[in-house]
Amino acid sequence: MLARLNLALLALLAPALSFAGDAISATEKQPLNLHAIGMFVLFVSMTLGITYWAAGRTKSASDFYTAGGGITGFQNGLAIAGDYMSAATLLGLTALVYTKGVDGYIYMIAFFAGWPIILFLMAERLRNLGKFTFADITSYRLNQGKVRTMAAVSSLTVVCFYLVAQMVGAGQLIKLLFGLDYNIALFVVGALMMVYVTFGGMVATTWVQIIKACMLLAGGTLVMVLAMSQFGFSFENMMSQAISLHSLGEKLLFPGSLLPDPVTALSLGLGLMFGTAGLPHILMRFFTVTNAKEARKSVLYASGFVAYFFNVILLMGFAAIIIVGQNPEFFEGGKIGGKIVGGGNMIAMHLAKAVGGNLLLGFLSAVAFATILAVVSGLALAGAAAISHDIYARVIRKGKATETEELRVSRFASVGLGLVAIVLGIAFEKMNVAFMVALAFGIAASANFPVLILSMYWRGLTTRGAIAGGYAGLVAAVLLVVFSKSVWVTVLGNAQALFPYDQPALFSMPLAFLITFIVSKLDNSAEAQAERAAFEDQYVRAQTGFGAAEASSH
Amino acid sequence: MSSTSSQSAVYARIRRNPRFAELVSKRQGFATILSVIVLTIFYGFFMVVAFQPQVIGKRLSEGSYLTVGIAFELFMFIFFWVLTAVYVKRANGEFDEITAEVIRDASKEVK
């Protein structure tokens, strides 16, 4: 079986490889990275093998959305870490430390600090109340149709922006690392994603994320250790050289241009922290474990891996200042301090090559590709669940769809999302998509998180309040990002931004909370009374897990 | 998604059990304290970044490259993770035992 899959895979890659040859000879003379391609083919055949195995185990809706709820806390912890640490984490944050020093570290603690809060306030309630999507929780005692529609709309918005940002990054990265044409790279990523999700559902997606997380942790650690060995493993030694060589000098140690004013710093902190707690593909991972115990363990493992890796990245970034920043090989035209070959995001890759040669570069390239695949698969699955479980099965069919019908829709939805991702990825090729990640976190923090947390904690929440607050948060976050510099000036070409900050959360999140609160308070309809009364049962279930969705046995 | 009547009966019995109130207040209190600690330290740090950025780059000792900012962030990474471990240990042990007991009692009465 595996042999047949490999054969099919080779057939799939063969035209891509020959295209790559053309692209390379036509543009930059990048040597075909055989190590990278070899290791990537190995990763893909392994994951396709797993997908084949998983497909045989994906029979029910519960298998498809949540792997039957049978994932252990340790596995889920790795998968969450794999879902959370995208290629932007590895490449973007290393580059951030390389160019701006400690600013990058501040960014990373904001990315990390959401995890303990998710554990203390949300993890067990998510597991006890949810089944397939986080809308199961927000609509638990509220109007199914309205609340689910809203949750699905904001989930799909987050998923689409995050997906496009990943796809554009993927295309550019693969073009550079593997010498594949941008469009072909997108088709490869999109096609593999569709195969994983459509056939293997959550089981395959989880394993892709687990394998990728292990590769990422191993690859990053190896590069870091090899780099640190050049400084005798002395942080002081490395830092003294980095500061004397970097154009920022001592300023590397101070907050700089990334956090130019208090509002930006606070808004970023808020957006990253609570955005994490509202990302649909992350929330969905809490429904894959057996019970609340395992859900808590997932966070413990996930946050441990994330914290460890962020510190690895800090060391990689500082080491790269000396190892990459002083090597003419990595600058265009060999001019130190000029343009980095392949752009600023390639620092981590250059570091891998400098300390471990082509073999390590190949490995880290394969890791980056695997990372993108794992993240887009998780996103596509969350998007598909919003379409098939929330919109189709619960809103359109009002719970009367059979499992077979729902599964069929979810598979169509996965394929549809894959196509949308490819098309949008191609459309946005030349654009700076950095704002899309900010937007995804901003919407997650402003539209998803307030309604979710209030539905679990506040008896007084009503459908009208949730709808008003959720949509207000969504619209406010989108508008503020559109009016910010990254869209209004950079994309739309206006002279002056209407909203002076990049991250909207400081404004849109409190707005969502406030509107939800006021509208709920003013709502005295009969439905509102019933919804408040229904909180009592929900509360007991949230606390004890009695009546929670059970794991199916395999 | 709403609960069935037999489930509702169990929920009602759980609610009446004083051990349930004890569980909720203990666990909620513990989670709240830990959250407040994390949020205070985290936003306190961001306040320093926002309003006193020069403190972040201060050296811990003369001639050392370990700064207040880097040392404190490393401390946050470790400390926050230790807090998650502390919570998981207590919740998966003590709190889950009470939970199991509460559910057992409420289900027993049905028969």
HADDOCK unambig.tbl for C-alpha pairs under 7 A between the chains (distance, minus, plus):
assign (segid A and resid 109 and name CA) (segid B and resid 73 and name CA) 6.98 0.50 0.50
assign (segid A and resid 116 and name CA) (segid B and resid 80 and name CA) 6.59 0.50 0.50
assign (segid A and resid 116 and name CA) (segid B and resid 84 and name CA) 5.76 0.50 0.50
assign (segid A and resid 117 and name CA) (segid B and resid 35 and name CA) 5.98 0.50 0.50
assign (segid A and resid 120 and name CA) (segid B and resid 31 and name CA) 5.02 0.50 0.50
assign (segid A and resid 120 and name CA) (segid B and resid 35 and name CA) 6.49 0.50 0.50
assign (segid A and resid 121 and name CA) (segid B and resid 31 and name CA) 6.76 0.50 0.50
assign (segid A and resid 140 and name CA) (segid B and resid 1 and name CA) 5.89 0.50 0.50
assign (segid A and resid 140 and name CA) (segid B and resid 2 and name CA) 6.50 0.50 0.50
assign (segid A and resid 141 and name CA) (segid B and resid 2 and name CA) 6.69 0.50 0.50
assign (segid A and resid 236 and name CA) (segid B and resid 64 and name CA) 6.69 0.50 0.50
assign (segid A and resid 236 and name CA) (segid B and resid 65 and name CA) 5.59 0.50 0.50
assign (segid A and resid 239 and name CA) (segid B and resid 65 and name CA) 6.24 0.50 0.50
assign (segid A and resid 240 and name CA) (segid B and resid 65 and name CA) 6.88 0.50 0.50
assign (segid A and resid 253 and name CA) (segid B and resid 57 and name CA) 4.83 0.50 0.50
assign (segid A and resid 254 and name CA) (segid B and resid 53 and name CA) 6.53 0.50 0.50
assign (segid A and resid 254 and name CA) (segid B and resid 54 and name CA) 6.57 0.50 0.50
assign (segid A and resid 254 and name CA) (segid B and resid 56 and name CA) 5.86 0.50 0.50
assign (segid A and resid 254 and name CA) (segid B and resid 57 and name CA) 4.72 0.50 0.50
assign (segid A and resid 255 and name CA) (segid B and resid 49 and name CA) 6.60 0.50 0.50
assign (segid A and resid 255 and name CA) (segid B and resid 53 and name CA) 5.96 0.50 0.50
assign (segid A and resid 261 and name CA) (segid B and resid 50 and name CA) 6.15 0.50 0.50
assign (segid A and resid 262 and name CA) (segid B and resid 50 and name CA) 4.14 0.50 0.50
assign (segid A and resid 262 and name CA) (segid B and resid 51 and name CA) 6.32 0.50 0.50
assign (segid A and resid 265 and name CA) (segid B and resid 46 and name CA) 6.75 0.50 0.50
assign (segid A and resid 265 and name CA) (segid B and resid 50 and name CA) 5.97 0.50 0.50
assign (segid A and resid 266 and name CA) (segid B and resid 46 and name CA) 6.51 0.50 0.50
assign (segid A and resid 293 and name CA) (segid B and resid 92 and name CA) 5.61 0.50 0.50
assign (segid A and resid 296 and name CA) (segid B and resid 88 and name CA) 5.99 0.50 0.50
assign (segid A and resid 297 and name CA) (segid B and resid 88 and name CA) 6.62 0.50 0.50
assign (segid A and resid 300 and name CA) (segid B and resid 84 and name CA) 6.03 0.50 0.50
assign (segid A and resid 300 and name CA) (segid B and resid 85 and name CA) 6.21 0.50 0.50
assign (segid A and resid 303 and name CA) (segid B and resid 81 and name CA) 6.87 0.50 0.50
assign (segid A and resid 304 and name CA) (segid B and resid 81 and name CA) 6.46 0.50 0.50
assign (segid A and resid 307 and name CA) (segid B and resid 77 and name CA) 5.99 0.50 0.50
assign (segid A and resid 537 and name CA) (segid B and resid 8 and name CA) 6.62 0.50 0.50
assign (segid A and resid 537 and name CA) (segid B and resid 11 and name CA) 5.90 0.50 0.50
assign (segid A and resid 540 and name CA) (segid B and resid 11 and name CA) 6.14 0.50 0.50
assign (segid A and resid 540 and name CA) (segid B and resid 15 and name CA) 6.96 0.50 0.50
assign (segid A and resid 544 and name CA) (segid B and resid 99 and name CA) 5.67 0.50 0.50
assign (segid A and resid 546 and name CA) (segid B and resid 103 and name CA) 6.98 0.50 0.50
